[in-house]
Amino acid sequence: MQTIVESFIRAANAFDVEGALSLFTPDAVIDDVSVGDAFVGRDGVRDYLERFFVGYHTQSKLLSLERVDDFNATVRLDFTGDFGQEIGVLKIVVNADGLIQRIDADLE
């Protein structure tokens, strides 16, 4: 879980949308309460990354990772960008292949 989270942060911080997308299943979902929308499938995840990471020049720093089991973790991130600074919580679900199936995101 640590590896996939670190890979996601590294790709997102580099604004490497294709690299970040490669970490997700084709039917992945990012449900972000803070923006009031869910982003479904690779096209949805791409839209999310382009709008909220690339578009706002977001940089993420890992604060903590709590592994729930082999497939679930809760991650706290420090986000900075054009919007200022926020602490976010991501509940991440991966599949048996180690790809991200779902992220439930919110701000503290």
Buried (B, 14 or more C-beta within 10 A) or exposed (E): BEEBBEBBBEBBBEBBBEBBBEBBBEEBBBBBEEBEBBBBBBEBBBBBBEEBBBEBEBBBEBEEBEBEEEBBBBBBBEBBBEEEEBEBBBBBBBEEEEBBBBBBBEEE
